[in-house]
Amino acid sequence: MHIFDIDILLPDLWAILGAVPRTLVMALTIFIFSTIIGSLFALIEQRRMPVLREFVLSYKVAFKGMPMVVVVFLAYYGLPIAFQFLADLVGLKVNAHRMPNEVTLILALIACVATFQAEVVKGALNSFDTGQADAAYSLGYKNSQLLRRVLLPQVVVAAIPDLANSFMVIMKALSLGFAIEVVDIFAQSQLTAALNYYYLQAFLIAVVIYMVLAYLVTRLADRTERALRVW
Amino acid sequence: MNPFSMIPELLTAMPLTLAIMFVAIIVGFCFALAAATFRVRRLPVVSQLADLYVSYARSVPVALQLFVAFYGLPVLVGLFGVKDFLSPTLAAMVALSLYHGGYLSEVIRPAYLAVDRGQHDAADSLGYTFRQKIRRIVGPQAVHIALPGYGNAIIYLIHNVALVMYIGAADVMATAHLIMERDYNQYQFETYLVLAVIYSLMCLIAWLIVRAFETRASKPVARTSPVKVPLMANV
């Protein structure tokens, strides 16, 4: 059997590893922005803000029902037109159709993942014991002090496992980008395979890379959690 | 063009999508039970293999899992000297069963462990075998705990069936691509909107079914509350 020929595996491995930094950067961008938007959603739901709350609810229903592939394609065909319309409205002279596909993919995934991040943040906020807030107020803490010294340190730590999970989900979701010509780990393995026709080998290398990355992310999350957890 | 006119044609591919889905639901459930059992019982080599399988199913993108099955199965079948009989549909069924099983085992195992420790101990002290313990004591309670997570798993399975077109299975998405190309790619956005509605409806139906089971299952055992599962997408 010549399936696992080292002369093929090694160059393939280097080629596919080349896509890892790019994938991580895109994943991190999506992670940060979706967490911010998700936190806003969670805040809106917790404070029960009148009109915004209904908006968040319908947004969530819409984005949880659609498969991410469909969202990515909708963004691919819809966003340039929408941006062009907006640019024309303000009188900007840009060609929105030349927007890089990476931006489309990142925006689409931010929109999808924000709903899940809202869920994560909400869960973390629910784990916070309100008695501590009462205690802080009785000690004369201001709202900002409560947030910074009591709430955030606990909520962030409580959310770490779920956040690590969503980072992995984002990294996997980037694989949908190959349909719109964004090259992440998965797309790179396809491109590499198409050069020498050793498809299975390239895909297995990508599998190993994904599993190692998942392992590293979980380990990192565990360590951070243990280092930060004081109670 | 009226976007509703393409719905009948899209629905002609629905049986294939549903077939892949149901095969994955049934076979995946068996895989999940096996993997969860091995991991819970900590059998020496088998449980490590189950660990590896679950982390494969959970940390590798489904699109990649589909391709691995598509290119790997013929090789695997060839090792046994069988002639290659695999179609993209069959590869999709295998890949999605594996994926669903791995995801589901991480729903079943925490549910099993979430059943009150005392219940496990009581069953063990009464001399129940593992199978009796599962059937009579832990199982019924774990079902109640696991149902919300199961609903999520089904919804993500429905979403991921949309990816089988990449390996050439002629499902709803692939039919949509055919329709778009026939219309000279003029109505892509509209077509994807229709697809979004179709998939959302499928998810809604699945969710309603699972919720009906949830309200039924919660009657006899109301003591243990369902595990709060973060509704996290899986692609």
Interface residues (C-beta under 8 A of the other chain):
Chain A: I3 A62 K64 G65 M66 P67 M68 V69 V70 V71 F73 L74 Y77 G78 I81 C112 V113 F116 E119 V120 G123 D162 N165 S166 M168 V169 K172 A173 S175 L176 F178 A179 F186 S189 Q190 Y199 L200 F203 L204 A206 V207 Y210 M211 L213 A214 Y215
Chain B: S55 Y56 R58 S59 V60 P61 V62 A63 L64 F67 V68 Y71 G72 V75 I155 I158 H159 N160 A162 L163 Y166 M173 Q188 F189 Y192 L193 L195 A196 Y199 S200 C203 L204 K228 P230 L231 M232 A233 N234 V235
